[in-house]
Amino acid sequence: MSSRSHSASASASSSMSSHATEIRSHVTRPRPGKAWVDPASLPDYGDISSISGNAPDYVKQLNSNTYFSYGVGDEDCFGHKVGMAVKFVEVSVDRRQERQGRMEATTVAEVQVSKHMLNGAGMLHGGCVAYLIDNCCSTPLVVLGLLKNVNGVGVTQAMNVLFHSPAPIGTRLRIISTSISLGGRVMTSRCEIVDKDSGRVIASAFLNKMQPATTKL
């Protein structure tokens, strides 16, 4: 990373830390009728002490709460065992100079391919890949929403997935997700799933989400 990038990251981190209390006060009091899911209303999940990245701790915690409580759900929900095995290792935010200083959020999660994630050929199931992408690729939008005081949760509208390589049992997956845009109702992020040990790309995707009309909730 260039010194310019380090400087930008340090500046972003300092700015976010200084405004953390103010931002959180807004997040915990969402405007009526605006929030689909309020991350601050969800129970705490997981230990965030091992999660690296320059995002404030409260953002890491609320992102974890949203992923596990809303994205994964309880043990009777679809894919619960897979979802609970995912561990976030980094949550970062940076201002991209090439995008006129616009804020961009990135989350990194890891999970090891186990038997219940396989298809009949003994490889990571495509449906499991889609499940991981839907949940993990949503998280940078949650992070960015928390820092910008807007609802970044929403519901999935469309997902474009490319499958590049198979992943047999035991493969350690690294899921890198980055925000692209966060509008009033529509938001987009991108994701790559790679083999942590070899660097092989397993799958890549773009995810579109939207805020549902409150009359339809």
C-alpha positions in Angstrom: 0.0 0.0 0.0 1.3 3.4 -0.9 2.1 6.1 1.7 -0.7 8.1 0.3 -3.1 5.2 0.9 -1.8 4.8 4.5 -2.3 8.6 5.1 -5.9 8.4 3.7 -6.6 5.3 5.9 -5.2 7.0 9.0 -7.2 10.2 8.3 -10.4 8.2 7.8 -9.8 6.2 11.0 -9.1 9.3 13.0 -12.2 11.1 11.6 -14.4 8.0 12.3 -13.2 7.6 15.8 -13.8 11.2 16.7 -17.4 11.1 15.5 -18.2 7.5 16.7 -20.3 8.6 19.7 -22.2 11.1 17.7 -22.9 8.6 14.9 -24.0 5.9 17.2 -26.5 8.2 18.9 -28.1 8.7 15.5 -28.0 5.0 14.7 -29.8 4.0 17.9 -32.6 6.4 17.2 -33.6 5.7 13.6 -36.3 7.9 12.0 -39.8 6.3 12.2 -40.6 4.3 9.1 -37.1 4.5 7.7 -35.4 1.4 9.0 -36.0 -2.1 7.8 -33.7 -3.6 10.4 -32.0 -1.4 13.1 -28.7 -3.0 13.9 -28.6 -1.4 17.3 -31.8 -3.1 18.3 -30.3 -6.6 17.8 -28.6 -8.7 20.5 -24.8 -8.9 20.7 -23.2 -11.8 18.9 -19.6 -12.9 19.0 -16.3 -11.5 20.3 -15.0 -8.7 18.1 -11.7 -8.3 19.8 -9.9 -10.4 17.2 -11.4 -8.5 14.2 -8.8 -6.2 12.6 -9.5 -3.1 10.5 -9.9 0.6 11.2 -13.7 0.6 11.7 -14.8 1.7 15.2 -15.5 -1.2 17.6 -19.2 -0.4 17.8 -19.5 -0.7 14.0 -17.8 -4.1 14.1 -20.2 -5.2 16.9 -23.3 -4.0 15.1 -22.2 -5.5 11.9 -21.7 -8.8 13.7 -25.1 -8.5 15.3 -26.8 -7.9 12.0 -25.0 -10.7 10.2 -25.7 -13.4 12.9 -29.2 -12.2 14.1 -30.7 -11.1 10.8 -28.6 -12.8 8.1 -28.2 -16.2 9.8 -31.1 -16.3 12.3 -31.8 -19.1 14.8 -31.0 -22.8 14.4 -34.2 -23.6 12.5 -33.3 -21.1 9.7 -31.9 -22.2 6.4 -28.1 -22.6 6.3 -27.7 -21.9 10.0 -24.8 -24.2 10.5 -22.9 -22.7 7.6 -23.7 -19.2 8.6 -22.6 -19.7 12.2 -19.2 -21.1 11.0 -18.3 -17.8 9.3 -15.8 -15.7 11.2 -15.1 -12.0 10.4 -11.5 -11.1 10.6 -11.5 -7.5 9.2 -13.8 -4.6 9.0 -12.3 -1.5 7.4 -13.4 1.8 5.9 -11.4 4.1 3.6 -11.9 7.2 1.5 -10.9 6.4 -2.1 -8.9 9.1 -3.8 -9.9 7.9 -7.2 -13.5 8.3 -6.2 -13.2 11.9 -5.0 -12.8 10.8 -1.4 -16.0 8.8 -1.3 -16.2 6.3 1.6 -15.8 2.6 0.9 -16.3 -0.2 3.4 -14.7 -3.7 3.2 -15.3 -6.8 5.3 -13.3 -10.0 5.3 -14.7 -13.2 6.6 -13.4 -16.8 6.7 -14.9 -20.2 6.8 -13.6 -23.8 6.1 -15.5 -26.0 3.7 -17.1 -28.9 5.7 -19.1 -32.0 4.7 -22.5 -30.3 5.0 -21.4 -27.6 2.5 -20.7 -30.1 -0.3 -22.6 -31.2 -3.4 -22.9 -34.8 -4.7 -19.5 -34.5 -6.4 -17.8 -33.7 -3.1 -17.2 -30.0 -3.9 -18.6 -26.8 -2.3 -22.2 -26.5 -3.4 -23.2 -23.6 -5.7 -26.2 -22.9 -3.5 -23.9 -22.7 -0.5 -21.7 -20.2 -2.3 -24.8 -18.1 -3.1 -25.8 -18.2 0.6 -22.3 -17.1 1.7 -22.3 -14.3 -0.8 -25.8 -13.1 0.1 -24.9 -12.8 3.7 -21.3 -11.7 3.6 -21.5 -9.3 0.7 -24.3 -7.5 2.5 -22.0 -6.6 5.4 -20.0 -3.7 3.9 -23.3 -2.0 3.1 -24.3 -2.4 6.8 -21.0 -0.9 7.8 -21.2 2.0 5.4 -24.8 2.7 6.4 -23.8 2.8 10.1 -21.1 5.4 9.4 -23.2 7.5 7.1 -26.3 7.3 9.3 -28.5 5.6 6.7 -30.1 2.2 6.6 -27.6 -0.2 4.9 -29.5 -3.4 5.6 -32.3 -3.8 3.1 -33.2 -6.9 1.2 -31.5 -8.7 -1.7 -32.8 -7.6 -5.1 -30.4 -9.4 -7.5 -27.1 -11.3 -7.4 -24.8 -12.0 -10.3 -22.4 -14.9 -9.4 -19.5 -16.3 -11.4 -18.1 -19.7 -10.4 -14.4 -19.9 -11.2 -13.0 -23.0 -9.3 -14.2 -25.9 -7.3 -13.5 -26.1 -3.5 -13.2 -29.6 -1.9 -13.7 -30.3 1.8 -11.1 -28.7 4.0 -10.6 -25.6 1.7 -10.2 -22.5 3.8 -12.3 -19.8 2.2 -11.6 -16.1 2.4 -14.6 -13.9 1.6 -13.7 -10.3 0.7 -16.7 -7.9 0.3 -16.6 -4.2 -0.7 -19.3 -1.6 -1.0 -19.8 0.0 -4.4 -22.8 2.4 -3.9 -25.3 3.2 -1.2 -28.2 5.2 -2.5 -31.6 6.2 -1.0 -33.2 2.8 -1.8 -30.8 0.9 -3.9 -27.3 -0.3 -2.9 -24.6 -2.4 -4.5 -21.5 -4.3 -3.3 -19.1 -6.8 -4.8 -17.5 -10.0 -3.4 -14.7 -12.5 -4.1 -14.3 -15.9 -2.5 -10.8 -17.1 -2.6 -8.9 -20.2 -1.4 -7.0 -18.7 1.5 -4.0 -21.0 1.1 -3.5 -21.0 -2.7 -5.1 -17.6 -3.6 -7.3 -19.3 -6.2 -10.6 -17.5 -6.9 -13.5 -19.8 -6.1 -16.3 -17.3 -7.0 -17.0 -13.6 -7.6 -20.2 -11.7 -7.5 -22.1 -8.4 -7.5 -25.0 -8.0 -5.1 -27.8 -5.4 -5.4 -30.0 -4.7 -2.4 -32.9 -2.3 -1.9 -35.0 -0.8 0.8 -38.6 -2.3 0.7 -41.6 0.0 0.9 -42.8 0.2 4.5 -46.3 -0.5 3.3 -45.2 -4.0 2.2 -43.5 -4.9 5.5 
